[in-house]
Amino acid sequence: MRNFRKIFCTKSKGSVTAEFAVIMPVVVIVIGIILSVFAAVTTTIKCQNTASKVVEQLVAAQYAYNNMSTVDVSGLVYNGVNNKARWEVLQENPYVKVRIFSNVSIGPLQIIPIEVKAEAFGYIV
């Protein structure tokens, strides 16, 4: 029992607390960066999928009704990405291009300010 106390019970009990206090902010920052990158990747995937759906709807509306204004682009973008996403539709005959921009945030936090962009193209017949 005496050997156990000599090996594991030292008099410098405050050194562990000091080391933890120094390393903890670094660990929190690294976790924040990892979560921000993960959120950026998932938001990019959402934006790309939504842009593809919008182009698909626009091309179908142009083909069926000869009018792309029947498509609710804002509703598709808001449902697919979020309500703060920005979008633009560029019509350059015979193509249509959709761009979606969105800020990345983790819940109410925005640790690293990142904005992602997705584009999709469609050919109008």
N, C-alpha and C positions, 0 to 999 in steps of 0.2 A: 504494500500500500504506500509505503514511503517513496518508492521509485515512481509510482504513478503520479504522486503529487509533485515530485521533482521535475518530471518530464512535461506534464500537461498544465500544471498550475504555476504560472509565472507571476512575477510582480508587475509586469508591464501590461496591465489589463486595458489601459486606454489606447494602446497602439492599434488594436483591431477597430475600435470606433473611429479613430482618425483615418485609417486606411479606407474604411467604408465611406466616410464622409468625402474623401477625395475621389473615389471611384464611382460613387453613385450618380453624380451629374453626367459623367461620361456615358454610363449605361443608359440613363434616361434619354440622352441625345441620340445615341445609336438606335434605341428602340423607336424614337420619333422619326428618324430618317427612314428606317425600314418600313414603318407604317405609312409614311408619306409616299414612298416608292410604290408600295402595294396599292395604295389608293389611286395613284397616277396611272398605273397599269390598268386597273379595273375601270377607271373613268374613260381611258382611251378606248378600251374595248367597247364600252357602252356607246361612246360617241360614234365609233366606226360602224357598229351594228345599226344604230339609229340613222346615220347618214345613208347607209345602203337601203334601209326600208323607205326612207323619204324619196330617194331616187326611184326606187321601184314603183312607189305610188304615183310619182309625177309622170313617169313614162307610161304607166298604165292609164292614167287619166288623159294624157295627151292622145294616146292611141284610141281609147274608147270614146271620149267626149270631145276631142280636139280642143281641150281647154284644161290647162294645168291649175287654174285658180280654184278648182273644186276640191283640191287636197288641203287639208288642215295641217300645214307644216308645223305650226307652233304647237299644236296638240301632240303631234307625233314626237317632236323634240322634247317637250316637257315630260311626256310619259316615258320616253326612252332614256333620257339622261337625268335632267333635273329642271326645276323651274327657273334656275338662274343661267341656264345655257343660252349662248347667243348663236344665231344661225344666219346663213345667207344662201340664197339660191341665185346662181348665175346661169343665164340662158344664153348660150353661144351656139347658134344653129349649126349643125344638127345635134348638139350636145347640151346636156344640162349638168351643172356641177353644184353640189351641195357641200357647204363647209359648216362644221359645228365646232364651236369653241366653248370650253367649260373650265372653270376654276376647280382645282382639286382641294378638298377639305376633308378632314376626318371628324365627323360629327360637328360640334361647334368650333373645333380647333382648326387653325390653318398654320401648321408648324413651318412648312416651307411653301412659299407662294409659287405655285405651279399652275400654268394654264396649258391645257392640252388641246390639240386641233385634230379633226378628222375630216377627210374629204372622200367623196364618192362621185363617180361620173356615170352618166347614162346616155345612151344613144337614142334620139327621138326619131321614130320612123316617119 
